[in-house]
């Protein structure tokens, strides 16, 4: 790649977004959401996709106005100023990304042990191994990240599209009939899960400094990615729920998609779909690691993380290695099922806050007011529905946990500022903004 050649064009950005979104989510969410929404889960995917489109539109407009590798963490600073609120929210968002990587890596490990029949190797070994592989790829630089993502996404999309194209011909209309439908309220409660399958579209904003002509490219890439993934999710859910009774979908749960492939394609189809799940989780790790590195770099430049995050190592930053070090104990010691739910809710709330902050600068971004308001409303609505359902069914104390997470991030931010004595400044690629200054009290 020549020095002036950018790593991401339109389709590379689209493939990165698809890679981040079509990860373990679709393979797991269909079974879990089906247990809630039944054969209306396709409608939950549509509503989740609309919310993702609104959010993606707002973020794309912010990315053009404030081009930065940090994406959402930069938009928080732009929206709320350089302070403890924006800093602590940014740090919390960064750690939420690390938790997401650890959770996806754990899913990769579980699939690997189950379907590769390596009984003597624990899922943690596979999880740590796949993270290490993509840390090495990210160290080589954005160009290899993009190329690796393009290849993996092409393979998994080929399998998924083939699966959908064939299984839709075998759909049993009775399984999708109104007689089998649950109450509409159940469909609403499933939106939180289906939106989780879209999470990852914000990674496109992290490519803005590595993107050719972002003013023309980034919004187009965001829309193409979300619409394509939404269509894939809706058709996939119809294919699964139209071929398997709900009881079997719920029973298969995490492997519902692979199970649905078996009647048409036999045991080979089951194995191919399982292998595709491995590829999907791998590409999600690749894309999210890239985003987390860019976020960590920006947070450090803004004074919210140690300067080590900004030091160059090969074609990336030492923050990539630091992030890897944090991910290891998450994989080995944390109950990621519950923590991932908390992290997903935190991301929803932070995205909602980002869109509220966008309203303060909407004249500069040129965004449509109604669409940005819709983005904020959808994020908080989904967070509220998910919080309510989760508190009733699984985690009665989840609201306290989320509040504690924000409080802990606030305390960490205050302590870091006292230790480093830093003044935070906005960081974008426009060259008009300040760099981080370190000031010692008394000078």
C-alpha positions in Angstrom: 0.0 0.0 0.0 1.4 3.4 -1.0 1.9 6.1 1.7 -1.1 8.1 0.4 -3.4 5.1 -0.2 -6.1 4.8 2.5 -6.9 1.4 3.9 -10.7 1.7 3.7 -12.8 2.5 0.7 -16.6 2.1 0.6 -16.7 -1.7 0.3 -13.8 -2.2 2.8 -15.7 -0.1 5.3 -18.9 -2.1 4.6 -17.2 -5.4 5.0 -15.6 -4.2 8.3 -19.1 -3.2 9.5 -20.6 -6.5 8.4 -17.8 -8.4 10.0 -18.3 -6.6 13.3 -22.1 -7.0 13.2 -22.5 -10.6 11.8 -20.6 -12.2 14.6 -21.8 -14.6 17.3 -24.9 -12.5 17.7 -27.0 -13.9 14.8 -26.0 -17.5 15.6 -27.0 -17.1 19.3 -29.7 -14.4 19.2 -32.2 -16.2 17.0 -32.6 -19.0 19.6 -32.6 -16.6 22.6 -34.9 -14.0 21.0 -37.1 -16.8 19.6 -37.7 -17.9 23.2 -39.2 -14.5 23.9 -40.8 -13.3 20.7 -41.6 -16.7 19.0 -42.3 -16.4 15.3 -42.5 -12.6 15.6 -38.7 -12.4 16.1 -38.4 -11.2 12.5 -40.4 -8.1 13.4 -38.0 -7.6 16.4 -35.1 -7.7 13.9 -36.8 -5.1 11.7 -37.4 -2.7 14.6 -33.8 -3.3 15.9 -32.6 -2.5 12.4 -34.5 0.8 12.3 -33.0 1.8 15.6 -29.5 0.9 14.2 -30.2 3.0 11.1 -31.1 6.0 13.1 -28.1 5.6 15.4 -25.8 5.0 12.4 -27.1 8.1 10.6 -26.3 10.3 13.6 -22.9 8.8 14.2 -22.0 9.1 10.5 -22.8 12.8 10.5 -20.7 13.3 13.6 -17.8 11.4 12.0 -17.7 13.8 9.0 -17.9 16.9 11.3 -15.4 15.6 13.8 -13.2 13.0 12.1 -11.4 11.0 14.7 -10.1 7.5 15.3 -12.0 7.5 18.6 -15.5 7.6 17.1 -18.0 7.8 19.9 -15.5 8.9 22.6 -14.6 11.9 20.5 -18.3 12.8 19.9 -18.9 12.7 23.7 -16.1 15.3 24.1 -17.5 17.4 21.3 -21.0 17.2 22.7 -20.4 17.7 26.4 -17.0 19.4 26.5 -13.7 18.3 28.0 -14.7 17.2 31.4 -15.1 14.3 33.8 -18.5 13.4 32.4 -17.3 12.9 28.8 -14.0 11.4 30.0 -15.6 8.8 32.3 -18.3 7.9 29.7 -15.5 7.4 27.1 -13.5 5.1 29.4 -16.6 3.1 30.2 -17.3 2.7 26.5 -13.8 1.5 25.9 -14.0 -1.2 28.6 -17.4 -2.2 27.3 -15.7 -2.9 23.9 -13.1 -5.1 25.7 -15.9 -7.0 27.4 -17.6 -7.5 24.1 -14.3 -8.9 22.6 -13.9 -11.2 25.6 -17.5 -12.5 25.3 -17.2 -13.1 21.5 -13.9 -14.9 22.1 -15.5 -17.0 24.7 -18.2 -17.9 22.2 -15.6 -18.8 19.7 -14.0 -21.1 22.3 -17.3 -22.8 23.1 -18.0 -23.4 19.4 -14.5 -24.7 18.8 -14.6 -27.2 21.7 -18.1 -28.4 20.7 -17.7 -28.7 16.9 -14.0 -29.4 16.5 -14.2 -32.1 19.2 -11.0 -31.0 21.0 -12.1 -32.4 24.3 -8.6 -32.1 25.8 -8.4 -28.4 25.1 -10.5 -25.9 27.1 -12.6 -23.2 25.5 -10.4 -20.6 27.2 -7.4 -21.8 25.2 -9.2 -21.4 21.9 -10.6 -18.0 23.1 -7.1 -16.7 24.0 -5.6 -18.1 20.9 -8.0 -16.3 18.5 -7.5 -13.0 20.3 -3.8 -13.4 20.0 -4.1 -14.1 16.2 -6.1 -10.9 15.6 -3.8 -8.8 17.8 -1.0 -9.9 15.5 -3.1 -9.0 12.4 -4.0 -5.6 13.9 -0.3 -4.9 14.7 0.4 -5.2 10.9 -1.9 -2.3 10.4 -5.3 -1.2 9.1 -4.7 -2.5 5.6 -4.3 -6.1 6.7 -7.3 -5.7 9.1 -9.4 -4.7 6.1 -8.1 -7.5 3.8 -8.6 -10.1 6.5 -12.1 -8.9 7.1 -13.0 -8.9 3.4 -12.0 -12.5 3.0 -13.7 -13.8 6.2 -16.9 -11.8 5.5 -17.1 -13.1 2.0 -16.9 -16.7 3.1 -19.5 -16.4 5.9 -21.9 -14.4 3.8 -21.7 -17.0 1.1 -22.7 -19.7 3.5 -25.5 -17.7 5.2 -27.0 -16.5 1.9 -26.9 -20.1 0.6 -28.6 -21.3 3.8 -31.3 -18.7 3.6 -31.9 -19.2 -0.2 -32.5 -22.9 0.2 -34.3 -23.1 3.5 -36.9 -20.4 2.5 -38.2 -22.9 0.0 -39.0 -25.4 2.8 -40.8 -23.0 5.1 -43.9 -24.4 6.8 -46.5 -21.5 6.7 -48.2 -22.9 9.8 -45.1 -22.2 11.9 -45.3 -18.6 10.9 -49.1 -18.3 11.2 -50.9 -15.9 13.6 -52.1 -18.9 15.7 -48.5 -19.4 16.7 -47.8 -15.8 17.5 -47.1 -14.6 21.1 -48.4 -11.2 22.4 -46.9 -8.2 20.8 -45.4 -7.1 24.1 -43.1 -10.2 23.9 -41.8 -9.0 20.5 -41.0 -5.6 22.0 -39.0 -7.2 24.8 -36.9 -9.1 22.2 -35.8 -5.9 20.5 -33.0 -5.5 23.0 -31.6 -8.9 22.0 -32.0 -8.3 18.2 -30.4 -4.9 18.4 -27.5 -6.6 20.1 -27.0 -8.5 16.8 -26.6 -5.2 15.1 -24.1 -3.8 17.6 -20.8 -3.1 15.9 -22.0 -0.7 13.2 -20.2 2.1 15.0 -16.9 0.6 14.1 -17.3 2.2 10.7 -16.8 5.6 12.3 -13.4 4.5 13.7 -12.1 4.1 10.1 -12.7 7.8 9.2 -9.0 8.7 9.3 -8.1 5.6 7.3 -10.9 6.2 4.8 -10.9 7.5 1.2 -13.2 10.5 0.9 -15.2 10.0 4.2 -17.6 12.9 3.4 -19.1 10.8 0.6 -18.3 7.4 1.9 -19.1 7.0 5.6 -22.8 7.6 5.6 -23.2 5.5 2.4 -21.2 2.7 4.0 -23.2 2.9 7.2 -26.6 2.6 5.4 -25.5 -0.2 3.0 -24.1 -2.2 5.9 -27.1 -1.9 8.2 -29.7 -2.4 5.5 -27.9 -5.5 4.1 -27.4 -7.0 7.6 -31.0 -6.2 8.6 -32.3 -8.0 5.4 -30.1 -11.0 6.1 -31.3 -11.2 9.7 -35.0 -11.0 8.9 -34.7 -13.6 6.2 -32.6 -15.9 8.4 -35.1 -15.6 11.3 -37.9 -16.5 8.9 -36.0 -19.4 7.6 -35.2 -20.8 11.0 -38.6 -20.2 12.6 -40.4 -21.4 9.5 -38.6 -24.7 9.5 -38.3 -25.5 13.2 -41.1 -25.6 15.8 -40.5 -23.0 18.5 -39.9 -25.6 21.1 -36.9 -27.0 19.1 -35.5 -23.5 18.5 -35.6 -22.8 22.2 -34.1 -26.2 23.0 -31.3 -25.7 20.5 -30.8 -22.1 21.7 -27.2 -21.2 21.0 -27.0 -23.6 18.1 -30.5 -22.9 16.6 -29.1 -21.8 13.2 -26.8 -24.8 12.8 -29.7 -27.1 13.9 -32.0 -25.5 11.3 -29.5 -26.4 8.6 -29.4 -30.1 9.4 -32.8 -31.2 7.9 -32.0 -29.8 4.5 -28.2 -30.3 4.3 -27.7 -33.2 6.7 -24.9 -33.5 9.2 -22.5 -31.8 6.8 -24.8 -28.7 6.8 -24.7 -28.6 10.6 -20.9 -28.7 10.5 -20.6 -26.1 7.8 -22.9 -23.7 9.7 -21.0 -24.4 12.9 -17.7 -23.6 11.1 -19.3 -20.4 9.8 -20.2 -19.4 13.3 -16.5 -19.8 14.1 -15.6 -17.5 11.2 -18.3 -15.0 12.3 -17.0 -14.8 15.8 -13.4 -14.5 14.5 -14.2 -11.6 12.2 -16.2 -9.8 15.0 -13.1 -10.0 17.2 -10.9 -8.6 14.4 -13.2 -5.6 13.7 -13.8 -4.8 17.4 -10.1 -5.0 18.3 -9.4 -2.5 15.6 -12.1 -0.2 17.0 -11.0 -0.6 20.6 -7.4 0.3 19.6 -8.5 3.5 17.9 -10.7 4.3 20.9 -7.9 3.7 23.4 -5.5 5.8 21.3 -8.0 8.8 21.3 -8.7 8.4 25.0 -5.0 8.6 25.8 -4.5 11.6 23.5 -7.4 13.3 25.4 -5.8 12.5 28.7 -8.2 9.8 29.9 -5.9 6.8 29.6 -2.1 6.5 30.1 0.2 7.8 27.3 1.4 4.2 26.7 -1.8 3.8 24.5 -0.4 6.3 22.0 3.1 4.8 21.5 3.7 3.2 18.1 4.4 -0.5 17.8 4.8 -1.6 14.2 1.8 -0.2 12.3 -0.4 0.1 15.4 -0.2 1.3 19.0 0.8 -0.2 22.3 -2.7 0.3 23.4 -3.6 -2.8 21.4 -1.2 -4.9 23.6 -2.6 -3.3 26.7 -6.2 -4.1 25.6 -5.1 -7.7 25.0 -3.7 -7.8 28.6 -7.1 -6.6 30.0 -9.0 -9.1 27.9 -7.1 -12.2 29.2 -8.4 -12.1 32.8 -11.9 -11.2 31.5 -11.9 -14.5 29.5 -10.3 -16.5 32.3 -12.1 -15.3 35.4 -15.3 -13.3 34.7 -18.9 -14.5 34.4 -19.3 -13.0 30.9 -22.9 -13.9 30.4 -24.1 -11.3 33.0 -21.3 -8.8 32.5 -21.9 -8.7 28.7 -25.6 -7.9 29.4 -24.5 -5.0 31.6 -21.9 -3.8 29.0 -24.5 -4.0 26.2 -26.9 -1.8 28.2 -24.0 0.6 29.0 -23.3 0.9 25.3 -26.9 1.7 24.5 -27.0 4.4 27.2 -23.7 5.9 26.0 -24.9 5.9 22.4 -28.1 7.7 23.5 -26.0 10.3 25.4 -23.9 10.7 22.2 -27.0 11.5 20.2 -28.2 14.0 22.8 -24.8 15.6 22.6 -25.2 15.7 18.8 -28.2 18.0 19.2 -25.9 20.7 20.6 -23.9 20.8 17.4 -26.6 19.8 14.8 -26.1 23.0 12.8 -22.4 22.1 12.3 -23.1 18.5 11.3 -26.0 19.4 9.1 -28.0 16.4 10.4 -31.7 16.0 10.3 -33.1 17.0 13.7 -36.0 14.4 13.6 -33.6 11.6 12.8 -31.1 12.5 15.5 -34.0 12.8 18.1 -35.2 9.4 16.8 -31.7 7.9 17.4 -31.6 9.1 21.0 -35.2 8.0 21.7 -34.6 4.5 20.2 -31.4 4.0 22.2 -33.0 4.9 25.5 -36.2 3.0 24.7 -34.4 -0.2 23.9 -32.2 0.2 27.0 -35.4 0.7 29.1 -37.2 -2.3 27.7 -34.1 -4.5 28.1 -33.5 -3.3 31.6 -37.1 -4.0 32.6 -37.2 -7.5 31.1 -33.8 -8.4 32.4 -34.6 -7.2 36.0 -37.7 -9.4 36.0 -36.4 -12.5 34.4 -32.7 -12.8 35.2 -30.9 -10.0 37.2 -33.1 -8.1 39.7 -30.2 -5.9 40.6 -29.1 -5.0 37.1 -30.0 -1.3 37.5 -27.8 -1.1 40.5 -25.0 -2.8 38.6 -25.2 -0.3 35.7 -25.3 2.7 38.1 -22.3 1.2 39.9 -20.4 0.9 36.5 -21.0 4.6 35.7 -20.0 5.6 39.3 -16.8 3.5 39.1 -15.9 5.0 35.8 -16.4 8.5 37.3 -14.1 7.6 40.2 -11.4 6.2 37.9 -11.6 9.3 35.8 -11.1 11.6 38.8 -8.2 9.5 40.1 -6.5 9.5 36.7 -6.8 13.2 36.4 -5.3 13.7 39.9 -2.4 11.4 39.2 -1.6 12.7 35.7 -2.6 16.3 36.3 -3.7 16.4 32.7 -5.9 19.0 30.9 -8.1 17.2 28.3 -8.3 18.6 24.8 -10.4 17.6 21.8 -8.7 15.4 19.2 -9.6 15.3 15.6 -7.7 15.1 12.4 -8.5 18.6 11.3 -5.4 20.1 12.7 -7.2 23.0 14.3 -7.5 21.4 17.7 -5.1 21.3 20.5 -2.9 18.4 21.6 -2.8 17.1 25.1 -0.9 19.2 27.6 0.4 18.0 30.9 0.4 20.6 33.7 1.8 20.2 37.2 0.1 22.1 40.0 2.1 25.0 41.2 3.7 25.7 37.8 
